[in-house]
Each structure stands twice: as C-alpha cells, then as structure tokens.
Amino acid sequence: MSGYRLSKRNTALSKRIALLIGVRDYEGEDALITPLEDVRLVRTALESRSFACHSLENPTLAEIMEAVDRFTADNRDADHAVLYFSGHGFEHFGKGVVLPIDFPFPLTAWGLHQFGMPVSELEEAFRHCAGVGVLVLDACREPLDPAEVERWTQLGARQGGPVGDQPNLLVAWSTSAGAVAWDGEGVTSRYTTAFAEQARDHTIDLDDMFARVGKAVDAGSQRQHPWVKSGLRSPAAWTDLPRFHAPTIVQTPLRSMDHGPLTLMRSRDGADLLVTGRNRALWNIRSKDGEMTRAALLPHDALTADFLPKGLVATQGAIGVSIVRAGATETCALDQDYYGLRAAPGGAHAIAYDTARLVILDLSGAAPVVTSRRELPFDPYGAVFKDDRFAWVVGSQGAVARIDVQTGEFVEVTQRSPHVDHLNDVAVLEDGDLVIVGSDGSVRRCRPKTGRPKVLTRTRNVDYGGYDPLPDTASLCLEEIWLERLGEDHALFCDVSPDGPLIAVAMADGEVHAVDARDGSTVTHWPARLSDMSLQGVAFTADGALATLHGDGAVTLARPR
C-alpha cells in the first residue's frame, strides 16, 4: 500500500485507510488559513482510531488524481476508508468541484472544467470499497457567478451526478448547498475541529458522529450549516476496540469464604489462566475452550502463585515458596505469610510481598533462593514486572516504588501522605507506561521518567497539600497522562490486553470496566453478578478474552466478537 503506513493494530483488527488532502497556499488573495493544520488535526484523530493515513499538502491536480487512483485500488479490501479534503470548493446544481494548488484564478467555468477535481470522481473512488466509505469535504459550496452558469452547463462533461448516491458511502460537507464554509477563529476550521473531536469517540456510530459535528458547528455559527447524506446500510463505527460476547462461566472448586483471597494469573503466552487460593490444588483453565484441569498439587496450602516459562511458583505461607517444574516441587522457607507474588517474564526472579515487607527471590536454580529482604515504608497491594530486572509496587497512602531485583535497589517515586488514597494494583503497557488503580475508584495512566518525584493526586483539580518531600536523592517521578474515576467504590484489580490498547478494571462493587488505554474512556462494562461475593482478579488471554475471577470461585470469560 504505497503511501500508507499500517500499524500492527490496523492489520490485526481491520484495514483502515485515509487519504487526507489540504490546499492552503493558493495564489494571492485566494490563499486560505487553516487547511494544512486541518489535515494534521484529522490525521492525529484518525490515527488514534488506528487508520493508516496518507497526507497531501498543497498538491497539484495531477498529484490529487494519482493519489485518488491509488486510494481507489487500496480500499478494495479495506474495512474503513476515509477521503478528506480541506480547501476551496464550488458547487452548482448538485455538482461540486474542489480546487488543487495549481488552479488558475480568477474563477471561470472553463478553469473549473479543466483544472478542478470533480467531487463525483472522489465519490467514484469508493465504488469498489469492500467496507464503509466516508467522504468529508471542508470546503465552500458557493455557486458560480451567474455569467459563468451557461458556460458551466456546456462544459460540464466530467461533473457526474449528485453526491451521496452510492451504497455504504457517507458524504459530509462542512456547509449547505450554495453556502460558504468559514475558517473560524482558530488554527483549524470550526468544522474540522468538531469533526476531529468526534472522530476520537469510539462509542458512537458514524451517522450519530456527523449529527454531533453538525450541531457543534450550528451552535457556533449562524451562517454555516453542515450537510450529510448517508448511504450506510447498517450502523457503522470507527472503533478499533473489541466488542464482547456475553460471558461464559467456568466454575472452580475454590471459594473466597473457605479458601481465603483467591488469585487469577495468566500464563506468559496468554493461553492459560491460573486460579489459586488457600488450598493445595492449583487450577489451570485453558483460555481457548475454558477446559479446567489441576495444574499442581502442593504439599501445603498455597496462598498465591504465578506462571514461569516452564512451570509454576507458589507461596505456601510460612512453609515458604515453591517452584513446580515437570511434576517436581522444590521449596525454600520464608519468615511469614506472603499473599502477593509476581514472577519476572523470563522466570529468573520473583518478588513476594505482604504487610510492609518484601523479599526478592532468585528462581534460576532448581530451588528458589531469597536474595534480599526489606521492610517497606508502606503496605504493598499490587506489583508488576516491567522487564526481567525492574518491578513496580503500589500500596497504601498512594505509594509507588520501583525495585531492581538484580541489585535490590529500592526507589520510592511518589510523595506520600495520609490524605492520598491507597493504590491497589498496577499493570504495565507495551510502551512502559503504568496503569494504576486506587481506592478512590480511579484508574490512571502514568509515565515513569527521570526528575523530581511528584504526587499522584486523587482527582483532578484537588489539592490536598501537606506532603512530606522525599530526599533529593530520589531520581524518578511519574507523569500522569490521564486519570478517570470509574465509580465511588474501590478499583481493586487491573490488567492490559496483549493485542491492543484496552485496560480491564475490577471494582469492589462487582462491576468490571473495559477502558481505552489511550484516553481513559470506558468502552464497555459488565454489572455485578447477583451471586458474587466480591471480585478477586481480572486477566486478558492471548485471544483477547477478558477473564474475571469471582469470590464464589467462578471465572467468567467474555470473548471478543
């Protein structure tokens, strides 16, 4: 696909392409202000919806025609295709023309016929599109000067029929027939600003999206009224996030009221789930079909466990921590119960943690070995490995820390105060950003960086004050990218999808939210089960299914459609 750069997610979910054309620098007084910035804004919005975009800035007619021909060929197997134009345009009797950079002013019927790009040819580019096509024209629709109308009629061999007459094609003009499209007062036009904003919203279909665009422009102008004609055969949306079937249930023999807190973990390849509790048996659930088998039988009750590349690691209270490989179990003693456990991706190290205490484990040998013990200045509640060396731990009073499992170095990266809510769990995105959920019902995306530590505030526009500063030796901080409140109750657990920007958050009230990692918006959510006794964990599988562990031992699997 020459000119289009497909992202991994674009090719995995669907093929989405967009051709974006902006013409600003016309000759003399006919130059415009916003078209190039319009194209850049639309590109950013569409790329956030996983479109592969090709932009043309100030192209000639020949360049536009060549790009449209390429777009026509490329959209034959596209699920979504968008062609956007911002620049000068004219229309008469339903026949529109947009102008390239090399259009010879002043405007004449002969000039339009020879050097204009008929809108009908832009429509024709969608004739064989496999999926949904959208043509957006942020251009004027002024009629020709009356003196040129007769010449237009005589010369209009390339003008085609009225817009919007193709099936599965939506055509949107920024203004009504015979009217001007105003640039507005910003760096982008009023219409394109509204279009880009709505294009980022994955919760609405295209017809509703352009209806909202029209209302936004109408509200800001008494002279410009957008026009839309839709040939879409069924509701369509630009969401690049999965929709889910109704969950199916796999019932394990564990119950939180009998076996203490339960835990849910996924294997390194996402093909299996592990359910544990205060019980000798560890239960494996195969994600592709929900088949449940006993993964291991330990000498003593397990508190929690995690997958290794080849085997399992589990804590068994004061008995210690065990590695299970090929049916054999090797154990080392611990000094207390550890209800939290996370293994590094490569399986060489793990951390076990509980109230104000953490141990680092070397798992490279036949039996686990404790390499470091430390008292923590907070109670750890959740942890995740960024890679084989560094783990992030979150806990009471808003504390976040980074642990180097090779050296034992401990760096706390937030300022702590009794006013800051507890942070209950943490997950790591592919780019290294952290997803953190808290007792105030919040989910945040944070970016680790060097610099002065800063506090994670509870909500926007709230200043608690009174934080004790950390020592100047602290070298890390977290930049908050976004924060969203999902409810009034605690957000307990979180996980990120392996194939795309989706975050699952389990709430103390039993609800589960699927959140877009890019902006924090909720994609969908599942209400609490009537028989539930509190959620115990969430995890995504390799095929994108969302697994939720409930207090009654049930694992629900919501599979993507």
PyMOL commands that set and color helices and strands:
alter all, ss='L'
color gray80, all
select helices_A, chain A and resi 8-13+28-30+35-47+61-77+109-115+119-124+146-155+190-199+206-220+256-259+317-319+396-398
alter helices_A, ss='H'
color red, helices_A
select strands_A, chain A and resi 16-22+52-57+80-86+89-92+95-98+117-118+132-138+169-173+227-230+248-251+263-266+272-276+279-286+292-302+304-308+311-315+321-325+328-332+340-343+349-354+357-362+369-375+380-385+390-395+400-404+410-412+423-428+434-438+442-450+476-485+491-496+502-507+512-516+522-526+535-540+546-550+554-558
alter strands_A, ss='S'
color yellow, strands_A
deselect
rebuild
show_as cartoon
